[in-house]
Amino acid sequence: MAKNGLNTVCIHTGEVTDEQFKGAVSPLYMSTSYAYENVAIKRYPRYFNTPNQEAICTKLAALEGTDEALIFGSGMAAVSNALLAFLKAGDHVILQQSLYGGTYNLVVEVFENYGISYSFTEGLTRKDFETVIQDSTKVIYVETPSNPLLAITDLEMIVALAKEHNLISMIDNTFASPVNQNPHHLGIDIVIHSATKYLGGHSDILAGAICASTVHIQQIFKLAINLGGNLSDYTVWLLERSIKTLGIRVKAQNENAMQLAQYLENHKLVDKVYYPGLKSHPDHEIAKKQMSGFGGMLSFELNESIDSMAFIGNLSLIKPSMSLAGVESTILSPVKTSHALVPQEERNKQGIKDNLLRFSVGIEDLEDIIADLDLAFEKTNNK
Ligand SMILES: *Cc1c(COP(=O)(O)O)cnc(C)c1O
C-alpha cells in the first residue's frame, strides 16, 4: 500500500474503528477500569494504553516518523519526563541558550536537587556546543526555531556531535510542528511537543507529546508510569479531532506568516523582522535545509518612534495573548510577559529588545490581518 500523505495521516492514522455503531470518528473511551482476565493488554489511563491514547500515539508517531509516541498532560510533562528518563545523579546535560521559559526553569530550579549538572550554550554554533561537553554529558537538548527570535539550530550538526560523543539528542519541536520539521528523519533521537500549541491549534487544549524509537520510548515509559503525567482520555480524543486539520492549518499559517514577514520587513515603522523564511534571516540557509515550511511564528522590532504598548492597544483583530499557535492571530511583548523575569542585561545579550513583538500568525484572511496592522500603525504614529 502506498504511504499516505500528510492530511490523510492527520485524519485517519490510528483511528479507532467503531465496530458497534459504525460511527465515522473514533469512539471516546472514558473507562478507568478494564478487564484483566484473558486480555492481551492490561489497560489503565496512567499506563498510557487506553484505546484513545493508543490512537493518538499511533498518529503522532506517523507524523514524526518514529516507532512510537507517548501523550502527556502538558508540554512540560513531556519535557521533564524526556530529560529525567535519561539523566541520573552525576550526569550532565547540555542545553542551547534561549529555551522555552518553563524548560529553563525546570533545569535551574530542579536538576540540582537530583544531582544533575547542566550547561547552557553561549550561542548556537558547533563550537558553542562542543566547548560545554564534559565526560559525564549524557544528553544534548535543543529547540529550533527558538522563542522569541526564531533562531535556527543546525540539526545535522547536533546529530553529528551527539554521535561523536555518544549523547542522546532531544529537540523541542513545538514551534515548527511535525508539518514543517521532522527531526527524527535527520537523526535526532527524541522529539518533544507542547501539543498545547500547533497540534491542538485552537487554544483550548493543554497537552504534550514525545516521539521516539521503541527503545527510547520504553525507557521514558518506565519513568512516566511512575510520575503519572498522562493526559485525560477526553482531552486525548479532542486532540485527535484537532490534529485532523493540522496539515491545512499549519500550511495556511506558513503562507500568512511569509506574506506578513515581507509586509513588515517593507514597513517604514518596523526596524527588523525575525522570520526564518526571509532571505535576510541570518539562518535562512540552515532553515531551508531542515524545514519544509517556515512556520507561523515571527517577531519584529518596532521603530523607536512607536510605542509598542500603544501599538498593541490599537490592534483589534490581533489579540494580545500569552500563548501561541492557535487559529487566531495573537501578539505579545516578550519583555512584558515571557521574558519579564529575565534581567535586562541578559535580555540585551540575547538580543531581546524592549520594542520587540512576537506575533503568532493565525489563519484569518491575510487582507484582514494586514488591514488591522495598517490601522494600528496609522493610529499609533499619529499620536
Ligand atoms: C508552551 C511550550 C512548552 C510548554 O508546554 P505546556 O503545554 O505549556 O506545558 C514547551 N516548549 C515550547 C516551545 C512551548 O512553546
The ligand as a Tripos MOL2 file, in Angstrom:
@<TRIPOS>MOLECULE
LIG
   15    15     1     0     0
SMALL
NO_CHARGES

@<TRIPOS>ATOM
      1 C1          4.3290   26.1150   25.5130 C.3       1 LIG1
      2 C2          5.6410   25.4870   25.2940 C.ar      1 LIG1
      3 C3          6.1270   24.4810   26.1310 C.ar      1 LIG1
      4 C4          5.3860   24.0200   27.3740 C.3       1 LIG1
      5 O1          4.1500   23.4670   27.0700 O.3       1 LIG1
      6 P1          2.9160   23.4360   28.0890 P.3       1 LIG1
      7 O2          1.8930   22.7000   27.3140 O.co2     1 LIG1
      8 O3          2.5790   24.8490   28.4330 O.co2     1 LIG1
      9 O4          3.3590   22.6880   29.3170 O.co2     1 LIG1
     10 C5          7.3540   23.9090   25.8280 C.ar      1 LIG1
     11 N1          8.0740   24.3220   24.7680 N.ar      1 LIG1
     12 C6          7.6400   25.2910   23.9420 C.ar      1 LIG1
     13 C7          8.4860   25.7070   22.7940 C.3       1 LIG1
     14 C8          6.4150   25.9140   24.1790 C.ar      1 LIG1
     15 O5          6.0050   26.8840   23.3580 O.3       1 LIG1
@<TRIPOS>BOND
     1     1     2 1
     2     2     3 ar
     3     2    14 ar
     4     3     4 1
     5     3    10 ar
     6     4     5 1
     7     5     6 1
     8     6     7 2
     9     6     8 1
    10     6     9 1
    11    10    11 ar
    12    11    12 ar
    13    12    13 1
    14    12    14 ar
    15    14    15 1
@<TRIPOS>SUBSTRUCTURE
     1 LIG1         1 GROUP 0 **** ****
